[in-house]
């Protein structure tokens, strides 16, 4: 069986949901997929021969014991990327059909491309975002990350020439650069996940948000709308996971009103594990997702959409990227014209006006959309054709 080596920069399997979904599609297409990651191996995944395996996939953990993942990610070390290259150089790659690389520094991608050329192995880049400078400057070493990102997008990926991308925005960009492209949204395994298709009958209507907040986060617009509609939370509440209670209170909608304790319409859940956040979404009636129409939102594709729809939870959101291909107003979700508090208020009033039967129908429609558009099985043929085309 021909092999695919998949190089990821996030933890595998915990934080590599997209790569895991693509791996399942590749496996169904007849390839043996092996992940190469920089996290330490999990004790529950270790095999009798010392290798690591999760859900039938072998992975190679290259992070030395004692080094924290957060430390590695923050400084993007030459050392950890060199570990990947050294492992590849030591390995027998004769039966490798392709190497897929998701992220990495310009140095790493350049050396990896050279190694693949020397070994006669096709290299496939994967691109899922394109951030603006102002977003990078909000973090430590932001200018370095920005320059690295721009060089990858504008120089290295076009040289690689084979790209798996997540949006039509990136598809158009790389096709103009002469690249061979395959567009895949964030994909999941719908058969592994049981939905909740019955809406809750009791008041209040429960919304949820789970994620890391940033400066000028549009969650503030959601909070602003809730304060205007139902301050005490008698009819609608939002459960917020990720930020602390103090971080929530620091949002302008609350801070400018001098609010020192959370009103009834807001529940702080604090930090939740992946499983707990998953259940939070599943038990909610709607998930909120507001994004400004900027390059980062157009180039990316929010993983929240398939992750919500697969459990039957619709969204209240505005349309960015390719969401308009998958979400219809009043069918799979409620669509806001833009990301402002005023438009979210309109969307929220629509949600509150729905009866139980209508909300059940929307949950079913969301799940069916996930099965039609985000299940990895729908992309097995396209991935097989893409790799075959690369070998012609």
C-alpha beads as a LAMMPS data file, in Angstrom:
LAMMPS data file: protein, C-alpha beads

392 atoms
391 bonds

1 atom types
1 bond types

-500.0 500.0 xlo xhi
-500.0 500.0 ylo yhi
-500.0 500.0 zlo zhi

Masses

1 110.0

Atoms # bond

1 1 1 0.000 0.000 0.000
2 1 1 1.499 3.396 -0.981
3 1 1 2.168 5.776 1.914
4 1 1 1.390 9.412 2.570
5 1 1 3.440 11.278 5.182
6 1 1 1.517 14.157 6.740
7 1 1 3.572 16.836 8.529
8 1 1 1.500 18.837 11.052
9 1 1 2.427 21.668 13.407
10 1 1 -0.399 21.134 15.897
11 1 1 -0.690 18.348 18.448
12 1 1 -1.834 15.063 16.978
13 1 1 -4.490 13.861 17.445
14 1 1 -5.943 16.448 19.848
15 1 1 -5.528 19.608 17.753
16 1 1 -5.310 18.191 14.231
17 1 1 -8.958 17.619 13.371
18 1 1 -8.622 18.755 9.761
19 1 1 -5.533 16.630 9.132
20 1 1 -7.259 13.676 10.787
21 1 1 -10.291 14.032 8.511
22 1 1 -8.113 14.270 5.404
23 1 1 -6.174 11.237 6.627
24 1 1 -9.381 9.205 6.814
25 1 1 -10.259 10.178 3.245
26 1 1 -6.768 9.227 2.056
27 1 1 -7.007 5.887 3.853
28 1 1 -10.290 5.123 2.100
29 1 1 -8.588 6.090 -1.171
30 1 1 -6.033 3.321 -0.616
31 1 1 -3.141 5.092 1.098
32 1 1 -1.428 4.367 4.392
33 1 1 -1.141 7.683 6.222
34 1 1 1.538 8.408 8.794
35 1 1 1.547 11.685 10.718
36 1 1 4.722 13.500 11.671
37 1 1 4.186 15.869 14.606
38 1 1 6.204 17.685 17.272
39 1 1 4.186 16.772 20.346
40 1 1 5.215 13.989 22.695
41 1 1 3.452 10.676 22.152
42 1 1 0.468 9.819 24.325
43 1 1 0.910 6.877 26.674
44 1 1 -2.420 5.347 25.622
45 1 1 -1.274 5.250 21.978
46 1 1 2.031 3.415 22.428
47 1 1 2.292 -0.017 20.775
48 1 1 4.287 -3.118 21.756
49 1 1 7.044 -2.215 19.279
50 1 1 7.398 1.316 20.697
51 1 1 5.539 3.034 17.872
52 1 1 2.473 5.232 18.365
53 1 1 -0.934 4.648 16.822
54 1 1 -4.286 6.403 17.082
55 1 1 -7.456 5.109 15.405
56 1 1 -5.412 2.983 13.017
57 1 1 -3.026 5.817 12.091
58 1 1 0.640 5.693 12.984
59 1 1 2.156 8.948 14.125
60 1 1 5.738 9.925 14.848
61 1 1 6.030 12.182 17.929
62 1 1 9.229 14.208 17.622
63 1 1 8.926 16.527 20.617
64 1 1 11.545 15.664 23.242
65 1 1 10.170 14.828 26.678
66 1 1 10.293 17.791 29.040
67 1 1 9.768 20.530 26.454
68 1 1 6.374 22.211 26.571
69 1 1 4.402 22.462 23.342
70 1 1 3.496 26.096 24.014
71 1 1 7.171 26.974 24.317
72 1 1 7.962 25.297 21.013
73 1 1 5.115 26.979 19.189
74 1 1 5.904 30.437 20.470
75 1 1 9.480 30.553 19.259
76 1 1 9.012 28.286 16.239
77 1 1 12.357 26.640 16.834
78 1 1 14.812 25.623 14.228
79 1 1 15.509 22.612 16.437
80 1 1 12.078 20.978 16.203
81 1 1 11.796 21.432 12.452
82 1 1 15.255 19.978 12.070
83 1 1 14.010 16.899 13.948
84 1 1 11.387 16.391 11.236
85 1 1 13.923 16.756 8.447
86 1 1 16.371 14.418 10.169
87 1 1 13.666 11.785 10.615
88 1 1 12.774 11.990 6.923
89 1 1 16.417 11.713 5.868
90 1 1 16.833 8.571 7.988
91 1 1 13.638 6.958 6.708
92 1 1 13.085 4.687 3.751
93 1 1 10.789 6.729 1.543
94 1 1 10.719 4.460 -1.506
95 1 1 7.017 3.639 -1.126
96 1 1 5.916 7.181 -0.236
97 1 1 3.456 8.529 -2.818
98 1 1 3.476 12.096 -1.445
99 1 1 4.278 14.252 1.566
100 1 1 1.665 16.739 2.754
101 1 1 2.930 19.660 4.823
102 1 1 0.596 21.794 6.903
103 1 1 2.426 24.851 8.213
104 1 1 6.033 25.424 9.102
105 1 1 8.710 28.058 8.668
106 1 1 10.142 29.194 5.342
107 1 1 13.362 27.390 6.290
108 1 1 11.528 24.117 6.915
109 1 1 9.394 24.268 3.786
110 1 1 12.396 25.137 1.606
111 1 1 14.477 22.254 2.949
112 1 1 11.534 19.881 2.755
113 1 1 10.937 20.851 -0.879
114 1 1 14.610 20.223 -1.659
115 1 1 14.504 16.833 0.076
116 1 1 11.394 15.830 -1.894
117 1 1 12.987 16.870 -5.174
118 1 1 16.093 14.843 -4.380
119 1 1 14.003 11.767 -3.515
120 1 1 11.517 12.202 -6.376
121 1 1 8.540 12.536 -3.991
122 1 1 5.684 14.971 -4.718
123 1 1 5.245 17.619 -2.027
124 1 1 1.789 19.028 -1.316
125 1 1 1.330 22.207 0.689
126 1 1 -1.751 22.873 2.782
127 1 1 -3.012 26.408 3.350
128 1 1 -5.944 27.256 5.607
129 1 1 -5.561 30.969 6.393
130 1 1 -3.962 34.267 5.427
131 1 1 -3.776 36.826 8.206
132 1 1 -3.154 40.556 7.949
133 1 1 -0.225 42.353 9.547
134 1 1 -2.331 43.967 12.287
135 1 1 -3.332 40.548 13.615
136 1 1 0.305 39.436 13.872
137 1 1 1.423 42.601 15.649
138 1 1 -0.830 41.719 18.607
139 1 1 1.443 38.817 19.546
140 1 1 5.012 38.322 20.643
141 1 1 7.450 38.141 17.685
142 1 1 4.525 39.089 15.468
143 1 1 6.618 40.762 12.773
144 1 1 8.665 37.591 12.316
145 1 1 5.521 35.480 11.997
146 1 1 4.044 37.925 9.495
147 1 1 7.147 37.936 7.290
148 1 1 7.318 34.154 7.486
149 1 1 3.640 33.881 6.514
150 1 1 3.940 36.279 3.585
151 1 1 7.017 34.514 2.195
152 1 1 5.227 31.170 2.408
153 1 1 2.083 32.411 0.715
154 1 1 3.729 34.483 -1.999
155 1 1 6.939 32.536 -2.712
156 1 1 7.316 29.063 -1.185
157 1 1 3.861 27.590 -1.788
158 1 1 3.828 28.667 -5.484
159 1 1 7.225 26.960 -5.871
160 1 1 5.833 23.776 -4.295
161 1 1 3.059 23.997 -6.875
162 1 1 0.594 21.473 -5.369
163 1 1 -1.856 22.908 -2.838
164 1 1 -4.720 21.654 -0.702
165 1 1 -6.583 24.794 0.280
166 1 1 -9.639 25.522 2.387
167 1 1 -11.447 28.317 0.532
168 1 1 -12.267 29.629 -2.935
169 1 1 -10.306 32.797 -2.030
170 1 1 -7.089 30.788 -1.679
171 1 1 -8.054 28.544 -4.599
172 1 1 -8.279 31.522 -6.939
173 1 1 -5.034 33.008 -5.621
174 1 1 -2.971 29.842 -6.092
175 1 1 -4.486 29.001 -9.456
176 1 1 -3.372 32.419 -10.678
177 1 1 0.112 31.471 -9.441
178 1 1 -0.017 28.378 -11.663
179 1 1 -0.544 25.865 -8.845
180 1 1 -2.492 22.627 -9.008
181 1 1 -5.170 22.972 -6.306
182 1 1 -7.757 20.957 -4.414
183 1 1 -10.295 22.818 -2.288
184 1 1 -11.448 21.003 0.839
185 1 1 -13.517 22.604 3.614
186 1 1 -12.988 21.470 7.186
187 1 1 -14.105 17.816 7.079
188 1 1 -15.291 15.451 9.801
189 1 1 -16.509 11.883 10.262
190 1 1 -20.271 12.227 10.695
191 1 1 -20.690 8.509 11.430
192 1 1 -18.536 8.846 14.546
193 1 1 -20.697 11.612 16.046
194 1 1 -24.247 11.322 17.330
195 1 1 -26.327 14.479 16.849
196 1 1 -28.990 15.945 19.101
197 1 1 -31.955 16.556 16.830
198 1 1 -34.618 17.456 19.440
199 1 1 -34.568 21.093 20.443
200 1 1 -34.986 22.070 24.077
201 1 1 -38.504 23.073 25.050
202 1 1 -37.652 25.040 28.177
203 1 1 -36.757 28.713 28.447
204 1 1 -34.325 30.370 28.218
205 1 1 -32.945 29.830 24.727
206 1 1 -29.295 28.787 25.179
207 1 1 -26.571 30.160 22.905
208 1 1 -22.924 29.185 23.181
209 1 1 -19.480 30.439 22.292
210 1 1 -16.281 28.442 22.750
211 1 1 -12.871 29.740 21.795
212 1 1 -9.970 32.052 22.487
213 1 1 -10.817 35.734 22.518
214 1 1 -8.709 38.444 20.905
215 1 1 -8.599 42.212 21.047
216 1 1 -11.677 43.716 19.365
217 1 1 -13.269 40.261 19.324
218 1 1 -16.722 40.239 17.728
219 1 1 -18.052 38.341 20.746
220 1 1 -18.489 41.858 22.110
221 1 1 -21.175 42.450 19.477
222 1 1 -23.034 39.356 20.644
223 1 1 -22.868 40.541 24.265
224 1 1 -24.050 44.011 23.249
225 1 1 -27.099 42.541 21.510
226 1 1 -27.949 40.346 24.515
227 1 1 -27.739 43.290 26.909
228 1 1 -30.152 45.226 24.721
229 1 1 -32.657 42.389 24.292
230 1 1 -32.685 40.518 27.593
231 1 1 -30.285 41.784 30.275
232 1 1 -31.535 39.390 32.938
233 1 1 -31.514 36.346 30.685
234 1 1 -35.129 35.370 31.188
235 1 1 -35.596 34.323 27.557
236 1 1 -32.081 33.963 26.154
237 1 1 -28.610 33.343 27.599
238 1 1 -25.155 32.705 26.238
239 1 1 -22.692 30.251 27.765
240 1 1 -19.127 31.369 27.083
241 1 1 -16.241 28.890 27.295
242 1 1 -12.590 29.857 27.032
243 1 1 -12.200 33.358 28.469
244 1 1 -12.241 33.920 32.208
245 1 1 -14.978 35.812 34.014
246 1 1 -12.713 38.881 34.275
247 1 1 -11.927 38.757 30.559
248 1 1 -15.625 38.720 29.781
249 1 1 -16.255 41.670 32.104
250 1 1 -13.532 43.567 30.230
251 1 1 -15.491 43.523 26.978
252 1 1 -16.499 47.100 26.035
253 1 1 -20.214 46.262 26.104
254 1 1 -19.906 45.490 29.821
255 1 1 -17.008 47.754 30.811
256 1 1 -18.514 50.949 29.374
257 1 1 -21.732 50.295 31.310
258 1 1 -19.765 49.928 34.521
259 1 1 -20.992 46.345 35.002
260 1 1 -18.907 44.548 37.665
261 1 1 -20.746 41.218 37.834
262 1 1 -22.023 39.169 34.940
263 1 1 -25.688 39.825 34.123
264 1 1 -28.166 36.975 33.915
265 1 1 -27.873 36.729 30.134
266 1 1 -24.210 35.621 30.356
267 1 1 -22.831 32.446 31.913
268 1 1 -19.067 32.029 32.211
269 1 1 -17.996 28.402 31.754
270 1 1 -14.257 29.062 32.063
271 1 1 -11.783 26.756 30.362
272 1 1 -13.277 23.493 29.100
273 1 1 -11.653 20.372 27.720
274 1 1 -12.282 19.499 24.070
275 1 1 -14.930 16.968 25.077
276 1 1 -16.645 19.420 27.424
277 1 1 -16.679 22.146 24.760
278 1 1 -18.090 19.629 22.275
279 1 1 -20.948 18.827 24.675
280 1 1 -21.536 22.527 25.312
281 1 1 -22.098 23.061 21.593
282 1 1 -24.293 19.978 21.318
283 1 1 -26.565 21.068 24.180
284 1 1 -26.926 24.623 22.851
285 1 1 -29.761 25.776 20.626
286 1 1 -27.499 28.031 18.565
287 1 1 -23.778 28.810 18.319
288 1 1 -22.733 32.400 17.630
289 1 1 -20.208 33.193 14.898
290 1 1 -19.590 36.752 13.774
291 1 1 -16.592 37.631 11.595
292 1 1 -15.638 40.898 9.871
293 1 1 -15.345 40.684 6.100
294 1 1 -11.553 40.916 6.019
295 1 1 -8.881 38.849 4.294
296 1 1 -8.334 36.446 7.179
297 1 1 -12.051 35.584 7.256
298 1 1 -12.343 35.275 3.492
299 1 1 -9.212 33.141 3.099
300 1 1 -10.039 30.772 5.963
301 1 1 -13.047 28.608 6.715
302 1 1 -14.396 28.437 10.273
303 1 1 -14.083 24.900 11.642
304 1 1 -16.947 25.765 14.012
305 1 1 -19.451 25.421 11.185
306 1 1 -19.048 21.686 10.450
307 1 1 -18.300 20.959 14.112
308 1 1 -21.628 22.540 15.100
309 1 1 -23.703 21.154 12.263
310 1 1 -22.488 17.594 12.750
311 1 1 -24.114 17.556 16.210
312 1 1 -27.230 19.264 14.853
313 1 1 -26.607 22.717 16.316
314 1 1 -27.320 25.604 13.914
315 1 1 -25.550 28.951 14.028
316 1 1 -26.435 32.598 14.156
317 1 1 -23.739 33.985 11.884
318 1 1 -22.837 36.314 9.060
319 1 1 -21.461 35.006 5.779
320 1 1 -17.724 35.075 5.112
321 1 1 -15.467 32.794 3.078
322 1 1 -17.594 30.122 1.337
323 1 1 -20.276 29.802 4.026
324 1 1 -22.935 30.883 1.537
325 1 1 -22.404 27.586 -0.308
326 1 1 -23.415 25.614 2.766
327 1 1 -25.797 27.746 4.839
328 1 1 -29.244 28.945 3.797
329 1 1 -31.225 31.525 5.697
330 1 1 -33.755 29.874 7.987
331 1 1 -32.868 26.361 6.798
332 1 1 -29.540 25.284 8.319
333 1 1 -28.926 28.460 10.342
334 1 1 -29.869 32.079 10.840
335 1 1 -27.839 34.502 8.730
336 1 1 -26.987 38.057 9.750
337 1 1 -26.262 40.661 7.073
338 1 1 -23.015 41.641 8.784
339 1 1 -21.177 41.244 12.101
340 1 1 -22.575 44.314 13.892
341 1 1 -24.612 44.233 17.141
342 1 1 -27.624 45.603 15.262
343 1 1 -27.643 42.756 12.729
344 1 1 -27.027 40.137 15.396
345 1 1 -29.996 41.578 17.313
346 1 1 -32.181 40.971 14.254
347 1 1 -30.875 37.422 13.926
348 1 1 -31.416 36.731 17.612
349 1 1 -35.011 37.969 17.444
350 1 1 -35.589 35.532 14.579
351 1 1 -34.263 32.701 16.729
352 1 1 -36.497 33.703 19.642
353 1 1 -39.538 33.795 17.335
354 1 1 -39.054 30.176 16.227
355 1 1 -41.207 27.505 17.813
356 1 1 -39.986 24.111 18.974
357 1 1 -40.920 22.316 15.747
358 1 1 -39.087 24.874 13.624
359 1 1 -35.956 24.579 15.750
360 1 1 -36.082 20.769 15.482
361 1 1 -36.349 21.076 11.705
362 1 1 -33.365 23.402 11.641
363 1 1 -31.285 20.995 13.735
364 1 1 -32.110 18.165 11.324
365 1 1 -31.240 20.347 8.323
366 1 1 -27.908 21.308 9.915
367 1 1 -27.014 17.661 10.476
368 1 1 -27.970 16.710 6.926
369 1 1 -25.810 19.535 5.596
370 1 1 -22.885 18.163 7.584
371 1 1 -23.451 14.724 6.069
372 1 1 -23.667 16.095 2.506
373 1 1 -20.927 18.688 2.605
374 1 1 -18.495 18.054 5.465
375 1 1 -18.215 14.279 5.791
376 1 1 -14.782 13.104 4.670
377 1 1 -16.303 10.314 2.557
378 1 1 -17.530 12.914 0.067
379 1 1 -13.909 13.817 -0.770
380 1 1 -12.237 10.407 -1.117
381 1 1 -12.478 10.430 -4.902
382 1 1 -11.303 14.031 -5.256
383 1 1 -8.220 13.367 -3.112
384 1 1 -7.375 10.191 -5.023
385 1 1 -7.713 12.023 -8.345
386 1 1 -5.601 14.931 -7.093
387 1 1 -2.686 12.705 -6.081
388 1 1 -2.981 10.671 -9.282
389 1 1 -2.848 13.882 -11.317
390 1 1 0.322 14.962 -9.494
391 1 1 2.016 11.709 -10.560
392 1 1 1.180 12.128 -14.257

Bonds

1 1 1 2
2 1 2 3
3 1 3 4
4 1 4 5
5 1 5 6
6 1 6 7
7 1 7 8
8 1 8 9
9 1 9 10
10 1 10 11
11 1 11 12
12 1 12 13
13 1 13 14
14 1 14 15
15 1 15 16
16 1 16 17
17 1 17 18
18 1 18 19
19 1 19 20
20 1 20 21
21 1 21 22
22 1 22 23
23 1 23 24
24 1 24 25
25 1 25 26
26 1 26 27
27 1 27 28
28 1 28 29
29 1 29 30
30 1 30 31
31 1 31 32
32 1 32 33
33 1 33 34
34 1 34 35
35 1 35 36
36 1 36 37
37 1 37 38
38 1 38 39
39 1 39 40
40 1 40 41
41 1 41 42
42 1 42 43
43 1 43 44
44 1 44 45
45 1 45 46
46 1 46 47
47 1 47 48
48 1 48 49
49 1 49 50
50 1 50 51
51 1 51 52
52 1 52 53
53 1 53 54
54 1 54 55
55 1 55 56
56 1 56 57
57 1 57 58
58 1 58 59
59 1 59 60
60 1 60 61
61 1 61 62
62 1 62 63
63 1 63 64
64 1 64 65
65 1 65 66
66 1 66 67
67 1 67 68
68 1 68 69
69 1 69 70
70 1 70 71
71 1 71 72
72 1 72 73
73 1 73 74
74 1 74 75
75 1 75 76
76 1 76 77
77 1 77 78
78 1 78 79
79 1 79 80
80 1 80 81
81 1 81 82
82 1 82 83
83 1 83 84
84 1 84 85
85 1 85 86
86 1 86 87
87 1 87 88
88 1 88 89
89 1 89 90
90 1 90 91
91 1 91 92
92 1 92 93
93 1 93 94
94 1 94 95
95 1 95 96
96 1 96 97
97 1 97 98
98 1 98 99
99 1 99 100
100 1 100 101
101 1 101 102
102 1 102 103
103 1 103 104
104 1 104 105
105 1 105 106
106 1 106 107
107 1 107 108
108 1 108 109
109 1 109 110
110 1 110 111
111 1 111 112
112 1 112 113
113 1 113 114
114 1 114 115
115 1 115 116
116 1 116 117
117 1 117 118
118 1 118 119
119 1 119 120
120 1 120 121
121 1 121 122
122 1 122 123
123 1 123 124
124 1 124 125
125 1 125 126
126 1 126 127
127 1 127 128
128 1 128 129
129 1 129 130
130 1 130 131
131 1 131 132
132 1 132 133
133 1 133 134
134 1 134 135
135 1 135 136
136 1 136 137
137 1 137 138
138 1 138 139
139 1 139 140
140 1 140 141
141 1 141 142
142 1 142 143
143 1 143 144
144 1 144 145
145 1 145 146
146 1 146 147
147 1 147 148
148 1 148 149
149 1 149 150
150 1 150 151
151 1 151 152
152 1 152 153
153 1 153 154
154 1 154 155
155 1 155 156
156 1 156 157
157 1 157 158
158 1 158 159
159 1 159 160
160 1 160 161
161 1 161 162
162 1 162 163
163 1 163 164
164 1 164 165
165 1 165 166
166 1 166 167
167 1 167 168
168 1 168 169
169 1 169 170
170 1 170 171
171 1 171 172
172 1 172 173
173 1 173 174
174 1 174 175
175 1 175 176
176 1 176 177
177 1 177 178
178 1 178 179
179 1 179 180
180 1 180 181
181 1 181 182
182 1 182 183
183 1 183 184
184 1 184 185
185 1 185 186
186 1 186 187
187 1 187 188
188 1 188 189
189 1 189 190
190 1 190 191
191 1 191 192
192 1 192 193
193 1 193 194
194 1 194 195
195 1 195 196
196 1 196 197
197 1 197 198
198 1 198 199
199 1 199 200
200 1 200 201
201 1 201 202
202 1 202 203
203 1 203 204
204 1 204 205
205 1 205 206
206 1 206 207
207 1 207 208
208 1 208 209
209 1 209 210
210 1 210 211
211 1 211 212
212 1 212 213
213 1 213 214
214 1 214 215
215 1 215 216
216 1 216 217
217 1 217 218
218 1 218 219
219 1 219 220
220 1 220 221
221 1 221 222
222 1 222 223
223 1 223 224
224 1 224 225
225 1 225 226
226 1 226 227
227 1 227 228
228 1 228 229
229 1 229 230
230 1 230 231
231 1 231 232
232 1 232 233
233 1 233 234
234 1 234 235
235 1 235 236
236 1 236 237
237 1 237 238
238 1 238 239
239 1 239 240
240 1 240 241
241 1 241 242
242 1 242 243
243 1 243 244
244 1 244 245
245 1 245 246
246 1 246 247
247 1 247 248
248 1 248 249
249 1 249 250
250 1 250 251
251 1 251 252
252 1 252 253
253 1 253 254
254 1 254 255
255 1 255 256
256 1 256 257
257 1 257 258
258 1 258 259
259 1 259 260
260 1 260 261
261 1 261 262
262 1 262 263
263 1 263 264
264 1 264 265
265 1 265 266
266 1 266 267
267 1 267 268
268 1 268 269
269 1 269 270
270 1 270 271
271 1 271 272
272 1 272 273
273 1 273 274
274 1 274 275
275 1 275 276
276 1 276 277
277 1 277 278
278 1 278 279
279 1 279 280
280 1 280 281
281 1 281 282
282 1 282 283
283 1 283 284
284 1 284 285
285 1 285 286
286 1 286 287
287 1 287 288
288 1 288 289
289 1 289 290
290 1 290 291
291 1 291 292
292 1 292 293
293 1 293 294
294 1 294 295
295 1 295 296
296 1 296 297
297 1 297 298
298 1 298 299
299 1 299 300
300 1 300 301
301 1 301 302
302 1 302 303
303 1 303 304
304 1 304 305
305 1 305 306
306 1 306 307
307 1 307 308
308 1 308 309
309 1 309 310
310 1 310 311
311 1 311 312
312 1 312 313
313 1 313 314
314 1 314 315
315 1 315 316
316 1 316 317
317 1 317 318
318 1 318 319
319 1 319 320
320 1 320 321
321 1 321 322
322 1 322 323
323 1 323 324
324 1 324 325
325 1 325 326
326 1 326 327
327 1 327 328
328 1 328 329
329 1 329 330
330 1 330 331
331 1 331 332
332 1 332 333
333 1 333 334
334 1 334 335
335 1 335 336
336 1 336 337
337 1 337 338
338 1 338 339
339 1 339 340
340 1 340 341
341 1 341 342
342 1 342 343
343 1 343 344
344 1 344 345
345 1 345 346
346 1 346 347
347 1 347 348
348 1 348 349
349 1 349 350
350 1 350 351
351 1 351 352
352 1 352 353
353 1 353 354
354 1 354 355
355 1 355 356
356 1 356 357
357 1 357 358
358 1 358 359
359 1 359 360
360 1 360 361
361 1 361 362
362 1 362 363
363 1 363 364
364 1 364 365
365 1 365 366
366 1 366 367
367 1 367 368
368 1 368 369
369 1 369 370
370 1 370 371
371 1 371 372
372 1 372 373
373 1 373 374
374 1 374 375
375 1 375 376
376 1 376 377
377 1 377 378
378 1 378 379
379 1 379 380
380 1 380 381
381 1 381 382
382 1 382 383
383 1 383 384
384 1 384 385
385 1 385 386
386 1 386 387
387 1 387 388
388 1 388 389
389 1 389 390
390 1 390 391
391 1 391 392
